[in-house]
Amino acid sequence: MGITLLYVLFIVVGLRFFPPAQIGAVLFIIALFWLLYEMIRTTEKRTLAVPAFAALIGLSVWIMDSALLFKALPLLISALFLVKFGEAVFYNKPFLAKMVQKTPRMQWSEEKLAYIDSAHLYWMIVSGINTLIQVIVLFAPIEIWALYTPLGWYLLFGSALGAQIIYGKIHGVK
């Protein structure tokens, strides 16, 4: 959430004082350094997606001088979530249980891990709703975009997680 909030603050405040092309150039340079850092820090290619998209958005804004493109980065990230969950559903490549098993100091039963892996369709739907909302706020005033991007997105996913946990408790998943 911190990076999202910083990104939104950077865009909203920056656009009040500078033209989009200058903010795009700064975002491009920051994202390049972030991308280089991630390339040095890890061998996981998945961690390169966000800084690569940020660099692409920054370069595009720099060249086209359009503030609308800044608002596209959260939409692209949301679309990546949708694609990842879609891949898990349609190609039977579950990944959630593997991710939660990395949580330190938590024990996961086989039943709970199976329940988590069975939720990919649910999370694909939630990601689809989020992506649709991101498309809508893409064309909304920047204040609405700035409100939804760092706050609404997390409320949506937090509520969806809470609903999944409650559903699991009601159905006796241990």
C-alpha positions as CSV (number, residue, x, y, z in Angstrom):
1,M,0.0,0.0,0.0
2,G,2.9,2.3,0.7
3,I,4.2,2.3,-2.8
4,T,0.7,2.9,-4.2
5,L,0.2,5.9,-1.9
6,L,3.6,7.3,-2.8
7,Y,2.8,6.9,-6.5
8,V,-0.6,8.6,-6.2
9,L,0.9,11.5,-4.1
10,F,3.7,11.9,-6.6
11,I,1.3,12.1,-9.5
12,V,-1.3,14.3,-7.9
13,V,1.1,16.8,-6.3
14,G,3.5,16.7,-9.3
15,L,0.7,17.5,-11.7
16,R,-0.2,20.6,-9.7
17,F,3.2,22.1,-10.2
18,F,4.7,20.6,-13.3
19,P,3.5,19.5,-16.8
20,P,2.9,15.8,-17.3
21,A,6.0,15.4,-19.5
22,Q,8.3,16.5,-16.7
23,I,6.6,14.2,-14.2
24,G,6.8,11.4,-16.7
25,A,10.5,11.9,-17.1
26,V,11.0,11.8,-13.4
27,L,8.9,8.7,-13.0
28,F,10.8,7.0,-15.9
29,I,14.1,7.7,-14.2
30,I,12.9,6.6,-10.7
31,A,11.4,3.4,-12.2
32,L,14.6,2.6,-14.1
33,F,16.6,2.7,-10.9
34,W,13.9,0.6,-9.2
35,L,14.0,-1.9,-12.0
36,L,17.8,-2.1,-11.8
37,Y,17.6,-2.6,-8.1
38,E,15.1,-5.4,-8.5
39,M,17.3,-7.0,-11.2
40,I,20.3,-7.0,-8.8
41,R,18.3,-8.0,-5.7
42,T,16.4,-11.0,-7.0
43,T,16.2,-13.6,-9.7
44,E,12.4,-13.7,-9.7
45,K,11.2,-12.2,-12.9
46,R,7.8,-11.5,-11.5
47,T,9.1,-8.7,-9.2
48,L,10.2,-6.8,-12.3
49,A,6.7,-6.3,-13.7
50,V,5.7,-3.3,-11.6
51,P,8.9,-1.2,-12.1
52,A,8.9,-2.2,-15.8
53,F,5.3,-1.0,-16.2
54,A,6.1,2.2,-14.2
55,A,9.1,2.9,-16.5
56,L,6.9,2.3,-19.6
57,I,4.2,4.6,-18.2
58,G,6.8,7.3,-17.4
59,L,8.4,7.1,-20.8
60,S,5.0,7.2,-22.5
61,V,3.9,10.2,-20.5
62,W,7.2,11.9,-21.2
63,I,6.8,11.4,-24.9
64,M,3.1,11.9,-25.3
65,D,2.7,14.5,-22.5
66,S,-0.6,13.0,-21.3
67,A,-1.6,12.8,-17.7
68,L,-4.2,10.1,-18.4
69,L,-1.4,7.6,-18.9
70,F,-0.3,8.0,-15.3
71,K,-3.7,6.7,-14.2
72,A,-3.1,3.6,-16.4
73,L,-0.4,2.0,-14.2
74,P,-2.8,0.8,-11.4
75,L,-5.1,-0.5,-14.2
76,L,-2.2,-2.5,-15.7
77,I,-1.3,-3.9,-12.3
78,S,-5.0,-4.9,-11.7
79,A,-5.1,-6.5,-15.1
80,L,-2.0,-8.5,-14.2
81,F,-3.8,-9.9,-11.1
82,L,-6.8,-10.8,-13.3
83,V,-4.5,-12.6,-15.8
84,K,-2.7,-14.5,-13.0
85,F,-5.9,-15.7,-11.4
86,G,-7.3,-16.5,-14.8
87,E,-4.3,-18.6,-15.6
88,A,-4.7,-20.4,-12.3
89,V,-8.4,-21.1,-13.1
90,F,-8.2,-21.9,-16.8
91,Y,-4.9,-23.7,-16.9
92,N,-5.1,-25.3,-13.5
93,K,-2.0,-23.6,-12.1
94,P,-2.9,-22.8,-8.5
95,F,-0.4,-20.6,-6.7
96,L,-2.1,-19.2,-3.6
97,A,-1.4,-22.1,-1.2
98,K,2.3,-21.9,-2.1
99,M,2.3,-18.2,-1.4
100,V,0.6,-18.4,2.0
101,Q,2.9,-21.3,3.1
102,K,5.7,-18.7,3.0
103,T,4.1,-16.8,5.9
104,P,6.4,-17.1,8.8
105,R,5.2,-18.7,12.1
106,M,1.9,-20.0,10.7
107,Q,0.9,-23.6,10.3
108,W,-1.4,-24.5,7.5
109,S,-3.4,-27.7,7.4
110,E,-3.9,-29.6,4.2
111,E,-7.6,-28.8,4.3
112,K,-6.9,-25.1,4.6
113,L,-4.4,-25.2,1.8
114,A,-6.9,-27.0,-0.4
115,Y,-9.5,-24.4,0.5
116,I,-7.1,-21.6,-0.4
117,D,-6.2,-23.2,-3.7
118,S,-9.9,-23.7,-4.5
119,A,-10.5,-19.9,-4.3
120,H,-8.8,-18.9,-7.5
121,L,-12.1,-18.4,-9.4
122,Y,-13.3,-16.2,-6.5
123,W,-10.2,-14.1,-6.6
124,M,-10.4,-13.9,-10.4
125,I,-13.9,-12.4,-10.0
126,V,-12.7,-10.0,-7.4
127,S,-9.8,-9.0,-9.6
128,G,-12.2,-8.6,-12.5
129,I,-14.3,-6.2,-10.4
130,N,-11.3,-4.3,-9.4
131,T,-10.1,-4.0,-13.0
132,L,-13.5,-2.8,-14.1
133,I,-13.4,-0.1,-11.4
134,Q,-9.9,0.8,-12.5
135,V,-11.2,1.3,-16.0
136,I,-14.0,3.5,-14.7
137,V,-11.7,5.7,-12.5
138,L,-9.2,5.9,-15.4
139,F,-11.6,8.4,-17.0
140,A,-12.9,10.0,-13.8
141,P,-11.4,13.2,-12.4
142,I,-8.0,12.7,-10.8
143,E,-9.4,13.2,-7.3
144,I,-11.6,10.2,-7.6
145,W,-8.7,8.2,-9.1
146,A,-6.5,9.4,-6.2
147,L,-9.1,8.2,-3.7
148,Y,-9.8,4.8,-5.2
149,T,-6.2,3.8,-6.1
150,P,-4.6,3.8,-2.6
151,L,-7.7,3.2,-0.6
152,G,-10.6,1.7,-2.5
153,W,-8.6,-1.1,-4.0
154,Y,-7.3,-2.2,-0.6
155,L,-10.8,-2.0,0.9
156,L,-12.2,-4.2,-1.9
157,F,-9.5,-6.8,-1.5
158,G,-9.6,-6.6,2.3
159,S,-13.4,-7.1,2.2
160,A,-13.1,-10.0,-0.2
161,L,-10.5,-11.6,2.0
162,G,-12.7,-11.1,5.1
163,A,-15.6,-12.7,3.2
164,Q,-13.4,-15.7,2.2
165,I,-12.3,-16.2,5.8
166,I,-15.8,-16.0,7.2
167,Y,-17.1,-18.4,4.5
168,G,-14.3,-20.8,5.4
169,K,-15.2,-20.6,9.1
170,I,-18.9,-21.1,8.4
171,H,-18.1,-24.2,6.4
172,G,-15.7,-25.6,9.0
173,V,-12.4,-25.3,7.2
174,K,-9.7,-26.0,9.8
